[in-house]
Amino acid sequence: MKKTLLFIALIVLITVSYSQEYVIKFATLAPEGSTWINIMKEYDAAVRKESGGKLGFRIYAGGVAGDEKDVMRKIRLGQFNSAGITGFGIGEIAKSARVLDAPFLFKNSAEVDQIVTQFDGEFNNEFQNGGFVLLGWAEVGSVYIISKTPVMKISDLHSIKMWEWEGDPVADATFKTIGINPIQLSITDVVTSLQTGLITGAYASPLAIVSLQWNSATSNLMDYPLTNASGAVVISKRDFDKIPADLQQILLKHGKAYMRKLTEQSRKDNIKSLETLKKNKMTFNKPDATELKSYDEIGRKARRSLAGKLYSEDLLNRVEKALADFRAKNK
């Protein structure tokens, strides 16, 4: 009986091994159990089912493969094939798409959806030119500044030892326009640095703040988003081209559908996370109307300072005009 069971198990193992011809090694900073990983597992299940088990993901969650810059380097070396990335990682592939992360650009999610849809083809081409295929946009969400002391006025920021994601040109341009010199660190060093006082301020989406427990070392949130953080799931074009055309279409079709589901769920999770932060006694500090205008002007100047570096002035002009037209139409 035991020999029979062992034989059956061996046959099953061999069958599975041979049926999955294409394994996509996927890495992300998102932790196990998060919405990102849960929906990636749904995406994987759908791809495996429709491909008859020939295609599937192997998911490496929680930053085990390193920071986003590490992951992109490892994909280029062939150690991984795919990644779930934020704007920081997107900038390693398609610099002009960082316009989606430009400071104080969007006022609501409808505006984000409009610009992403309107310029999707243009950004897709740049991903391809950068050696990657975009499987789907996966928004991180509105980014807020959190700090140990209250921040409402621009002058309040001058007394904050602000963190900056090491090597992020958008954050760097934003803070330089504000008039502060942030401390550059890897994202994995933030919580420890907040606890030790090396930094006294940071920025992230509400969901990330709660998930990474940054709120445990801060007590204030500036109630006006710094930016809306983009995100994406990508695969190396080199590896994508090795997959048969019919399986490519399965990957793209489900990628678009499940990443849209992820974006919608992330928005809900961010709203819930804001409520969690309030319940945990974090103080929300809302800038007054005069300060809001000042922040919007800082956003305009910072966006202009990046023209010609990350994206063209022409693209920025077209994005800002498209936003103005959308706002006028939906006023």
C-alpha positions in Angstrom: 0.0 0.0 0.0 2.8 2.4 1.0 4.7 1.6 -2.3 1.5 2.3 -4.3 1.0 5.7 -2.6 4.6 6.6 -3.1 4.4 5.7 -6.8 1.2 7.8 -7.3 2.8 10.7 -5.5 5.8 10.4 -7.8 3.7 10.4 -10.9 1.8 13.5 -9.8 5.1 15.3 -9.0 6.5 14.4 -12.4 3.3 15.5 -14.2 3.2 18.8 -12.4 6.9 19.4 -13.1 6.5 18.7 -16.8 3.1 20.5 -17.2 4.4 23.9 -15.9 6.8 24.7 -18.7 7.1 28.4 -17.8 7.8 29.6 -14.3 7.8 33.4 -13.7 9.8 34.3 -10.7 8.1 37.4 -9.2 9.5 39.6 -6.5 8.0 42.5 -4.5 8.4 44.5 -1.3 4.7 43.8 -0.5 4.4 41.5 2.6 2.8 38.1 2.7 -0.9 38.5 3.5 -1.2 41.9 2.0 -3.7 42.9 -0.7 -0.9 42.9 -3.3 0.1 39.3 -2.6 -3.4 38.0 -2.2 -4.5 39.4 -5.6 -1.2 38.3 -7.2 -2.1 34.8 -6.0 -5.5 35.1 -7.7 -3.8 36.3 -10.8 -1.5 33.3 -10.7 -4.4 30.9 -10.2 -6.3 32.3 -13.2 -3.2 32.1 -15.4 -2.4 28.5 -14.3 -6.0 27.5 -14.9 -6.4 28.9 -18.4 -2.9 27.8 -19.5 -3.6 24.2 -18.3 -0.8 24.5 -15.8 1.8 25.4 -18.3 2.4 29.0 -17.0 2.5 30.3 -13.4 4.2 32.6 -11.0 6.6 31.8 -8.1 6.1 34.7 -5.7 8.8 36.1 -3.5 7.1 38.6 -1.1 8.2 40.9 1.7 11.4 42.2 0.1 13.3 38.9 0.4 14.8 39.6 -3.0 15.9 43.1 -1.9 14.8 46.7 -2.5 13.3 47.6 -5.8 16.6 48.7 -7.3 18.1 45.3 -6.2 15.2 43.5 -7.8 15.4 45.3 -11.2 19.1 44.6 -11.3 18.5 40.9 -10.5 15.9 40.7 -13.3 18.4 42.1 -15.7 20.9 39.5 -14.6 18.3 36.8 -15.1 17.8 35.8 -11.5 14.2 36.9 -11.5 11.7 37.5 -14.3 9.0 39.8 -12.9 8.3 42.4 -10.2 5.6 44.4 -8.5 7.0 47.9 -8.2 6.2 51.4 -7.1 7.1 54.6 -9.0 10.7 54.2 -7.7 11.1 50.9 -9.7 9.1 52.3 -12.6 11.7 55.0 -12.9 14.4 52.3 -13.4 12.6 51.3 -16.6 10.4 54.1 -18.0 11.5 57.5 -16.6 8.7 59.5 -18.2 6.0 57.5 -16.4 7.3 59.1 -13.2 5.1 62.1 -14.2 2.3 60.1 -12.6 4.1 60.5 -9.2 4.7 64.3 -9.7 3.9 66.2 -6.5 0.5 67.8 -5.8 -0.6 66.9 -9.4 -3.8 64.9 -8.8 -6.8 65.8 -6.6 -8.7 62.6 -6.7 -8.6 59.0 -8.1 -10.8 59.9 -11.1 -8.1 62.2 -12.3 -5.5 59.5 -11.9 -7.6 57.0 -13.9 -8.1 59.6 -16.7 -4.4 60.3 -17.2 -3.3 56.7 -16.9 -5.9 55.7 -19.5 -5.2 58.6 -21.8 -1.4 58.1 -21.8 -1.3 54.3 -21.4 -0.1 53.6 -24.9 2.7 56.1 -24.7 3.9 54.7 -21.3 3.7 51.1 -22.6 6.1 52.0 -25.4 8.6 53.3 -23.0 8.4 50.2 -20.8 9.1 48.1 -23.9 12.0 50.4 -24.9 13.3 49.8 -21.3 13.3 46.1 -21.8 10.1 45.3 -19.9 6.4 44.5 -20.6 3.8 46.1 -18.5 1.3 43.5 -17.2 -0.8 46.0 -15.4 -1.0 49.3 -13.5 -1.3 48.7 -9.7 -1.7 52.0 -7.9 -0.1 52.4 -4.5 -2.3 55.4 -3.6 -2.2 58.9 -2.1 1.0 59.5 -0.2 1.0 61.4 3.1 3.8 62.9 5.2 4.0 61.5 8.7 6.1 63.0 11.5 6.9 63.2 15.2 5.8 66.9 15.3 2.8 68.6 13.6 3.2 69.7 10.0 0.8 72.0 8.3 2.9 75.0 7.1 5.8 74.7 4.8 7.9 76.3 7.6 7.0 73.3 9.8 8.7 71.0 7.3 12.0 72.9 7.8 12.3 71.5 11.3 11.7 67.9 10.3 14.6 65.5 9.6 12.8 64.1 6.6 13.5 60.7 5.1 13.9 60.3 1.3 14.0 57.0 -0.6 17.6 56.7 -1.6 17.9 57.6 -5.3 14.4 58.9 -5.9 14.6 62.0 -8.1 10.9 63.0 -7.7 11.1 63.1 -3.9 14.5 64.9 -4.2 13.1 67.6 -6.4 10.0 68.0 -4.2 11.9 68.5 -1.0 14.5 70.7 -2.6 11.7 73.0 -3.8 10.3 73.0 -0.3 13.7 74.0 1.0 14.8 71.0 3.0 17.7 68.5 2.6 16.2 65.0 3.4 18.2 62.0 4.7 18.5 59.3 2.0 17.9 55.8 3.2 16.6 52.5 1.9 12.9 52.0 2.6 13.8 49.0 4.8 15.7 51.3 7.2 12.8 53.7 7.8 11.1 52.3 10.9 14.4 51.8 12.8 15.5 55.3 11.8 12.3 56.8 13.1 12.6 54.9 16.4 16.2 56.1 16.9 15.5 59.7 15.9 17.8 59.6 12.9 14.8 60.8 11.0 11.6 62.4 12.3 9.5 62.4 9.2 8.6 60.0 6.3 6.0 59.6 3.6 4.0 56.7 2.3 0.4 55.6 1.5 -1.8 55.0 4.6 -1.8 51.3 3.9 2.0 51.2 3.7 2.3 53.3 6.9 0.1 50.8 8.8 1.6 47.6 7.2 5.2 48.8 7.8 4.3 50.0 11.3 5.8 53.5 10.7 2.9 54.9 12.8 4.4 53.2 15.9 7.2 55.8 15.8 5.2 58.9 14.6 2.2 60.8 15.9 1.2 63.3 13.2 0.0 63.2 9.6 -0.3 66.1 7.2 -3.8 65.9 5.9 -3.0 66.9 2.3 -1.5 64.2 0.0 2.1 64.9 -1.2 1.4 62.9 -4.4 -0.4 59.8 -5.7 2.1 56.9 -6.0 1.9 54.8 -9.1 2.7 51.1 -9.2 2.9 48.3 -11.8 3.5 44.7 -12.4 6.2 44.1 -15.1 8.0 41.3 -16.7 11.3 41.3 -18.5 10.7 41.5 -22.3 13.5 39.0 -22.7 11.6 36.4 -20.6 8.2 37.4 -22.0 9.3 36.8 -25.6 10.3 33.2 -24.6 6.6 32.5 -23.8 4.4 31.3 -26.6 2.0 33.9 -28.1 -1.1 32.2 -26.7 0.3 32.1 -23.2 1.4 35.8 -23.6 -2.2 36.8 -24.3 -3.4 34.9 -21.2 -0.8 36.7 -19.1 -1.7 40.1 -20.5 -5.5 39.6 -20.3 -5.5 38.5 -16.6 -2.8 41.0 -15.7 -4.9 43.9 -16.8 -8.0 42.6 -15.0 -6.4 41.6 -11.7 -4.2 44.8 -11.5 -7.4 46.9 -11.9 -8.9 44.8 -9.1 -5.8 45.5 -7.0 -6.0 49.2 -7.7 -9.6 49.4 -6.6 -9.0 47.3 -3.5 -5.9 49.4 -2.6 -8.0 52.5 -2.6 -10.5 50.9 -0.2 -7.6 49.6 2.0 -6.1 53.1 2.1 -9.4 54.6 3.3 -9.6 51.9 6.0 -6.0 52.6 6.9 -6.6 56.3 7.4 -9.4 55.3 9.8 -7.0 52.9 11.6 -4.5 55.7 12.0 -7.2 58.0 13.5 -8.3 55.2 15.9 -4.7 54.8 17.0 -4.6 58.4 18.0 -2.5 59.8 15.1 -3.2 63.6 14.8 -4.4 64.8 11.4 -3.2 68.3 10.6 -4.9 70.1 7.7 -3.1 73.0 6.1 -5.3 76.1 5.7 -6.3 77.6 2.3 -3.3 79.8 2.0 -0.9 77.0 2.7 -2.7 74.7 0.2 -2.0 77.2 -2.5 1.6 77.4 -1.5 1.9 73.6 -1.7 0.3 73.6 -5.1 2.8 76.2 -6.3 5.6 74.0 -4.9 4.2 71.1 -6.9 4.2 73.2 -10.1 7.8 74.3 -9.6 9.0 70.8 -8.7 7.3 69.3 -11.7 8.9 71.9 -14.0 12.4 71.2 -12.4 12.1 67.6 -13.5 11.2 68.4 -17.1 14.1 67.4 -19.4 15.4 65.0 -16.7 12.7 62.4 -16.2 10.1 63.4 -18.7 9.9 65.9 -21.5 8.4 69.4 -21.1 6.0 68.5 -23.9 4.7 65.4 -22.0 4.3 67.5 -18.8 2.4 70.2 -20.7 0.1 67.6 -22.3 -0.6 65.9 -19.0 -1.3 69.2 -17.2 -3.6 70.3 -20.1 -5.4 66.9 -20.1 -6.0 67.4 -16.4 -7.3 70.9 -16.8 -9.6 69.8 -19.6 -10.9 66.9 -17.4 -11.5 69.2 -14.5 -13.3 71.7 -16.6 -15.5 69.0 -18.1 -16.3 67.5 -14.7 -16.5 70.6 -12.6 
